[in-house]
């Protein structure tokens, strides 16, 4: 609703027009007096507009000029709006200052990039880890300063839309300032096509991981010799036909069983160490996966034995996969043998090898007991078992799915796990289109 000053202004204008028209009619110049009234009224408003313009252009925080009627309300409202804007500006300035202070104190390098990947701001850690110089590098393209080819490709793969569209894994590179420092870089899109570059020093973590890999590899190698010797003596004793050996058949069988289990663990640890030592993508050669899976199927039937599982093979013989056959055999056999171990007798196991618009896929489905949902995210961890007692009794090492994950990483694939208790599980290996091949006609 209009304020009281507007009603007053309407009354003032009406009275002024009435007086001027009456005066004009008395002297016989009505139109002249009406024009003079319009000019005076317009001039008064123009004068107040001029005063408002001068006041708004002033830098100092001055009080609004006095003005009668509606102009007093206009000046007052502008003054209130100005005060609110100043308060909001002070608040935003304080927030920005706190943000800059917090990011400056962060040990991770933080760089704000615009839509074209030009540098807008960076903290002190970025100067130390990325070699950026302030203020010379402000406005420079980040890929002109970090010229590593992998980083340039990493930028090209970034989405230009929303943060949720970004699914790229962080990139590991050596620092351009110090080759002994290993960095993990992550580009995060946000706001209006801006990007946040985060670089973290992971040198210490990398060294610890290397120590762990070396330790596992060395210990595994050292264990192979005594286990081989122990196995040989146990086999010799078990094959003896003397009275002493016959009395110790049960203990010898248990010792042989546990020795074999230890050998399987050592072999899996060595394979895992080998895969971890070289985590680059494997090019390999075209692999006839259907033929490979048929060999694994024959071994799975022997493992099934008296349980007599029913196998179903749905394999595309013309579909090939670019990769390392030995590694793929290890990954696929781990999935198939797990299905055999954890599916009850006479259960069904289905092996599928097929392709679609997303790429090539290998899946193993079973009618086993299934896996609770909270276990699924941890299944690919080393030595993680859903049921420790049952896994050991079935001869599992707890390393199979970890091997599967590393083999898939080497082949640019990933593992999908779907399972419901009492209904069974499906493990699917997804490979990109670039890995897919076809048998020549």
Legacy VTK file of the C-alpha trace (Angstrom):
# vtk DataFile Version 3.0
C-alpha trace
ASCII
DATASET POLYDATA
POINTS 441 float
0.000 0.000 0.000
1.193 3.571 -0.687
2.655 5.377 2.318
1.025 8.432 3.938
3.484 10.745 2.160
2.062 9.673 -1.201
-1.466 10.622 -0.133
-0.118 13.946 1.062
1.657 14.438 -2.260
-1.519 13.686 -4.214
-3.454 16.205 -2.092
-0.717 18.814 -2.524
-0.681 18.341 -6.286
-4.495 18.452 -6.467
-4.721 21.661 -4.384
-1.920 23.290 -6.429
-3.647 22.446 -9.734
-6.989 23.639 -8.430
-5.565 26.989 -7.223
-3.603 27.579 -10.413
-6.534 26.664 -12.668
-8.848 28.949 -10.651
-6.344 31.799 -10.901
-5.915 31.184 -14.623
-9.649 31.205 -15.222
-10.006 34.515 -13.360
-7.417 36.258 -15.550
-8.388 34.350 -18.704
-5.129 32.348 -19.091
-5.990 28.873 -17.826
-3.572 26.956 -20.090
-0.706 29.314 -19.275
-1.184 28.837 -15.560
-1.510 25.032 -16.017
1.791 24.986 -17.941
3.520 27.086 -15.297
2.211 24.671 -12.622
3.544 21.639 -14.539
6.957 23.294 -15.058
7.290 24.243 -11.391
6.227 20.798 -10.190
8.529 19.035 -12.655
11.407 21.334 -11.755
10.948 20.563 -8.069
11.165 16.812 -8.776
14.205 17.277 -11.049
15.951 19.249 -8.309
15.373 16.443 -5.828
16.575 13.863 -8.369
19.753 15.914 -8.769
20.233 16.009 -4.988
19.675 12.213 -4.811
22.222 11.609 -7.576
24.860 13.764 -5.870
24.286 12.070 -2.540
24.563 8.540 -4.032
27.816 9.474 -5.768
29.446 10.599 -2.532
32.119 8.218 -1.149
31.709 9.340 2.433
29.033 7.891 4.654
26.944 11.057 4.847
23.438 11.448 6.166
20.744 11.857 3.509
19.728 15.477 2.728
16.493 16.819 4.145
13.593 16.771 1.723
9.841 17.282 2.188
7.096 14.834 1.208
7.734 11.738 -0.805
11.363 12.705 -1.431
12.056 12.480 2.260
10.799 8.870 2.182
12.871 8.123 -0.932
16.059 9.495 0.652
15.390 7.563 3.855
14.773 4.250 2.031
17.930 4.655 -0.007
19.818 5.399 3.203
18.462 2.245 4.871
19.326 0.168 1.789
22.826 1.649 1.811
23.246 0.749 5.462
22.105 -2.844 4.886
24.485 -3.182 1.924
27.383 -1.891 4.016
26.542 -4.370 6.765
26.297 -7.217 4.250
29.571 -6.142 2.651
31.328 -6.130 6.026
29.956 -9.599 6.756
31.065 -10.973 3.369
34.480 -9.358 3.768
34.899 -10.976 7.183
33.835 -14.365 5.796
36.247 -14.029 2.870
39.046 -13.040 5.245
38.369 -16.058 7.460
38.277 -18.332 4.377
41.594 -16.979 3.114
43.168 -17.289 6.559
41.980 -20.889 6.917
43.069 -21.938 3.419
46.373 -20.138 3.833
47.018 -22.164 6.989
46.154 -25.455 5.264
49.104 -27.791 4.556
47.493 -28.746 1.231
48.086 -26.537 -1.783
44.839 -24.794 -2.758
44.390 -22.962 -6.071
41.188 -21.250 -7.283
40.776 -21.437 -11.075
38.265 -19.706 -13.337
36.268 -21.297 -16.159
39.333 -21.243 -18.455
41.649 -22.659 -15.754
43.351 -19.314 -15.109
44.641 -18.796 -11.581
42.553 -16.457 -9.441
44.051 -17.160 -6.003
46.350 -19.632 -4.225
47.683 -20.166 -0.697
51.232 -20.368 0.654
51.336 -24.170 0.372
50.794 -23.834 -3.387
53.955 -21.738 -3.581
55.922 -24.426 -1.754
54.426 -27.552 -3.395
53.545 -26.291 -6.895
56.156 -23.562 -7.293
53.617 -20.780 -7.926
54.741 -17.170 -7.477
52.587 -14.363 -6.118
51.491 -12.076 -7.740
53.194 -12.964 -11.040
51.174 -16.153 -11.630
47.743 -14.635 -10.937
45.803 -14.768 -14.207
48.114 -17.373 -15.757
46.810 -20.674 -17.178
47.537 -23.437 -14.675
48.576 -25.895 -17.413
51.212 -23.387 -18.597
52.825 -23.554 -15.160
52.282 -27.274 -14.460
53.353 -28.691 -17.802
53.279 -32.397 -16.973
51.474 -34.234 -19.842
49.396 -36.310 -17.404
48.142 -33.131 -15.723
47.212 -31.574 -19.076
45.239 -34.715 -19.974
43.651 -34.683 -16.517
42.365 -31.147 -17.136
40.938 -32.125 -20.525
38.910 -34.919 -18.922
37.271 -32.579 -16.410
33.536 -31.818 -16.838
32.509 -28.213 -17.383
29.134 -28.470 -15.661
28.478 -29.331 -12.030
30.612 -30.806 -9.244
28.501 -33.950 -9.110
29.518 -34.724 -12.711
33.145 -35.158 -11.682
34.105 -38.784 -11.162
37.811 -38.553 -12.055
40.137 -40.163 -9.543
42.916 -37.948 -8.089
46.147 -37.736 -10.061
49.558 -38.513 -8.537
52.520 -36.453 -9.785
55.915 -35.330 -8.550
56.166 -31.720 -7.434
57.497 -29.354 -10.139
59.552 -27.656 -7.425
61.041 -30.774 -5.794
61.210 -34.113 -7.596
61.422 -35.939 -4.244
57.905 -34.808 -3.269
54.951 -36.837 -4.529
51.642 -34.966 -4.823
48.054 -36.128 -5.191
46.107 -33.580 -7.253
42.338 -33.282 -7.390
40.295 -30.847 -9.519
36.882 -30.033 -8.005
34.380 -28.015 -10.104
32.164 -25.670 -8.113
30.053 -22.499 -8.297
29.862 -20.744 -11.682
32.215 -22.937 -13.721
35.065 -22.380 -11.310
37.469 -25.108 -10.219
39.369 -25.788 -7.033
42.759 -27.492 -7.391
43.851 -29.357 -4.262
47.383 -30.800 -4.091
48.394 -32.941 -1.094
51.880 -34.133 -0.199
51.658 -37.942 -0.009
55.396 -38.626 -0.008
55.317 -40.062 3.503
52.297 -42.237 2.745
53.937 -43.464 -0.459
57.086 -44.416 1.438
55.098 -46.271 4.070
53.168 -48.095 1.343
56.427 -49.021 -0.384
57.840 -50.308 2.909
54.708 -52.401 3.409
54.917 -53.837 -0.131
58.610 -54.597 0.249
58.007 -56.252 3.610
55.173 -58.423 2.297
57.145 -59.354 -0.797
60.326 -60.187 1.097
58.556 -62.173 3.809
56.571 -64.089 1.191
59.748 -64.983 -0.683
61.448 -66.061 2.537
58.492 -68.268 3.489
58.423 -70.150 0.197
61.619 -72.114 0.843
60.777 -73.492 4.320
57.219 -74.269 3.197
58.528 -76.163 0.179
60.911 -78.155 2.392
58.159 -78.838 4.906
55.780 -79.984 2.177
58.387 -82.341 0.749
59.056 -84.024 4.103
55.333 -84.314 4.846
54.701 -85.974 1.484
57.604 -88.358 2.096
56.328 -89.275 5.540
52.741 -89.683 4.292
53.902 -92.026 1.496
55.880 -94.225 3.891
54.288 -97.571 4.716
55.854 -98.183 8.089
53.973 -98.524 11.368
54.961 -95.073 12.632
53.702 -93.307 9.532
50.373 -95.163 9.630
49.890 -94.080 13.251
50.511 -90.429 12.309
48.382 -90.302 9.153
45.760 -87.941 10.662
48.277 -85.399 12.065
50.298 -85.578 8.846
47.180 -84.937 6.756
46.277 -81.892 8.867
49.839 -80.591 8.656
49.825 -81.039 4.874
46.480 -79.258 4.631
47.677 -76.247 6.639
50.992 -76.178 4.766
49.123 -76.107 1.458
46.951 -73.282 2.798
50.063 -71.321 3.787
51.539 -71.887 0.338
48.347 -70.533 -1.251
48.534 -67.437 0.961
52.198 -66.891 0.058
51.468 -67.301 -3.655
48.545 -64.838 -3.441
50.680 -62.363 -1.489
53.425 -62.562 -4.101
50.916 -62.019 -6.909
49.331 -59.114 -5.031
52.741 -57.541 -4.420
53.551 -57.884 -8.114
50.284 -56.209 -9.120
50.773 -53.395 -6.601
54.354 -52.796 -7.729
53.135 -52.023 -11.240
49.776 -50.257 -11.080
50.007 -48.842 -14.600
47.439 -49.828 -17.184
48.255 -53.072 -18.942
48.029 -53.053 -22.744
48.639 -56.764 -23.348
47.221 -58.615 -26.335
43.741 -59.766 -27.417
42.622 -62.540 -25.053
40.038 -65.174 -26.008
38.063 -64.847 -22.809
35.457 -67.469 -23.758
38.163 -70.122 -24.194
39.796 -69.020 -20.932
36.503 -69.291 -19.061
35.859 -72.786 -20.388
39.201 -73.921 -18.916
38.288 -72.280 -15.599
34.889 -74.006 -15.784
36.580 -77.420 -16.051
38.694 -76.648 -12.978
35.606 -75.415 -11.130
33.821 -78.718 -11.796
36.732 -80.609 -10.250
36.630 -78.256 -7.229
32.876 -78.791 -6.939
33.350 -82.571 -6.784
30.606 -84.297 -4.865
28.661 -81.078 -4.368
27.617 -81.350 -8.030
26.931 -77.693 -8.701
25.022 -76.939 -11.894
27.003 -74.633 -14.185
25.538 -72.422 -16.934
27.847 -70.824 -19.495
26.647 -67.886 -21.603
29.794 -66.893 -23.478
30.318 -64.770 -26.575
33.077 -66.615 -28.473
33.672 -63.681 -30.827
34.248 -61.183 -28.014
37.919 -60.614 -27.130
39.527 -58.488 -24.423
42.772 -56.535 -24.643
44.886 -57.454 -21.638
47.211 -59.875 -19.840
45.816 -63.413 -20.011
47.603 -64.661 -16.867
46.259 -61.778 -14.769
42.737 -62.124 -16.160
42.826 -65.865 -15.494
43.759 -65.203 -11.869
40.939 -62.661 -11.409
38.236 -64.698 -13.160
39.202 -67.968 -11.474
39.083 -66.303 -8.054
35.497 -65.202 -8.686
34.416 -68.588 -10.062
36.116 -70.634 -7.333
34.597 -68.366 -4.658
31.166 -69.080 -6.124
31.893 -72.823 -5.914
33.147 -72.594 -2.321
30.228 -70.572 -0.995
27.325 -72.112 -2.938
25.563 -75.064 -1.259
25.563 -78.489 -2.930
23.479 -78.748 -6.113
23.308 -74.947 -6.337
23.504 -73.078 -9.647
26.426 -71.008 -10.915
26.155 -68.942 -14.091
29.149 -67.537 -16.013
28.409 -64.758 -18.538
30.776 -63.057 -20.964
29.036 -60.411 -23.060
29.243 -56.863 -24.395
26.901 -53.891 -24.624
27.134 -50.176 -25.361
29.031 -49.589 -22.095
31.795 -52.127 -22.778
32.629 -55.787 -22.085
31.425 -57.619 -18.967
32.146 -60.859 -17.138
29.708 -61.873 -14.401
29.498 -64.796 -11.989
26.087 -65.430 -10.418
25.359 -68.030 -7.769
22.488 -69.220 -5.609
24.523 -69.189 -2.418
23.729 -67.706 0.960
24.369 -64.119 -0.132
26.266 -61.358 1.630
24.896 -58.765 4.044
24.925 -55.250 2.600
27.277 -53.796 5.220
30.006 -56.299 4.246
30.023 -55.467 0.515
32.137 -52.247 0.601
34.946 -54.083 2.431
35.041 -57.317 0.445
38.077 -56.267 -1.641
40.203 -55.524 1.442
43.093 -57.875 2.143
42.162 -60.743 4.487
38.627 -59.434 4.994
36.199 -62.319 5.456
32.454 -62.336 5.980
32.639 -65.662 7.819
36.197 -66.325 9.032
35.624 -69.939 10.105
33.864 -70.952 6.903
36.399 -69.175 4.698
39.283 -71.046 6.294
37.495 -74.375 6.137
36.896 -73.811 2.408
40.582 -73.050 1.804
40.170 -69.337 1.131
43.110 -66.976 1.719
41.157 -63.738 2.060
43.183 -62.202 -0.784
41.170 -63.304 -3.827
38.969 -60.240 -4.222
41.906 -57.914 -3.504
43.696 -59.564 -6.437
40.570 -59.171 -8.572
40.411 -55.452 -7.779
44.061 -54.853 -8.693
43.814 -56.856 -11.923
40.734 -54.858 -12.938
42.505 -51.595 -12.130
45.343 -52.671 -14.419
42.763 -53.255 -17.160
40.797 -50.018 -16.531
37.886 -52.050 -15.204
35.921 -52.114 -12.004
34.091 -54.679 -9.877
30.360 -54.505 -9.146
28.910 -56.650 -6.365
25.197 -57.347 -5.971
23.994 -59.677 -3.249
20.989 -60.475 -1.099
20.919 -62.773 1.871
19.428 -66.200 1.112
19.169 -65.308 -2.608
22.750 -65.401 -3.887
25.322 -63.013 -5.298
26.484 -61.608 -8.618
30.049 -60.369 -9.149
30.497 -58.398 -12.384
33.741 -57.219 -13.975
33.143 -54.185 -16.205
35.685 -53.259 -18.882
35.602 -50.089 -21.029
34.860 -50.073 -24.758
38.534 -49.378 -25.488
39.371 -52.874 -24.175
36.791 -54.670 -26.268
37.784 -56.592 -29.356
36.236 -59.023 -31.818
37.518 -62.130 -33.484
38.412 -61.380 -37.122
36.116 -63.041 -39.669
LINES 1 442
441 0 1 2 3 4 5 6 7 8 9 10 11 12 13 14 15 16 17 18 19 20 21 22 23 24 25 26 27 28 29 30 31 32 33 34 35 36 37 38 39 40 41 42 43 44 45 46 47 48 49 50 51 52 53 54 55 56 57 58 59 60 61 62 63 64 65 66 67 68 69 70 71 72 73 74 75 76 77 78 79 80 81 82 83 84 85 86 87 88 89 90 91 92 93 94 95 96 97 98 99 100 101 102 103 104 105 106 107 108 109 110 111 112 113 114 115 116 117 118 119 120 121 122 123 124 125 126 127 128 129 130 131 132 133 134 135 136 137 138 139 140 141 142 143 144 145 146 147 148 149 150 151 152 153 154 155 156 157 158 159 160 161 162 163 164 165 166 167 168 169 170 171 172 173 174 175 176 177 178 179 180 181 182 183 184 185 186 187 188 189 190 191 192 193 194 195 196 197 198 199 200 201 202 203 204 205 206 207 208 209 210 211 212 213 214 215 216 217 218 219 220 221 222 223 224 225 226 227 228 229 230 231 232 233 234 235 236 237 238 239 240 241 242 243 244 245 246 247 248 249 250 251 252 253 254 255 256 257 258 259 260 261 262 263 264 265 266 267 268 269 270 271 272 273 274 275 276 277 278 279 280 281 282 283 284 285 286 287 288 289 290 291 292 293 294 295 296 297 298 299 300 301 302 303 304 305 306 307 308 309 310 311 312 313 314 315 316 317 318 319 320 321 322 323 324 325 326 327 328 329 330 331 332 333 334 335 336 337 338 339 340 341 342 343 344 345 346 347 348 349 350 351 352 353 354 355 356 357 358 359 360 361 362 363 364 365 366 367 368 369 370 371 372 373 374 375 376 377 378 379 380 381 382 383 384 385 386 387 388 389 390 391 392 393 394 395 396 397 398 399 400 401 402 403 404 405 406 407 408 409 410 411 412 413 414 415 416 417 418 419 420 421 422 423 424 425 426 427 428 429 430 431 432 433 434 435 436 437 438 439 440
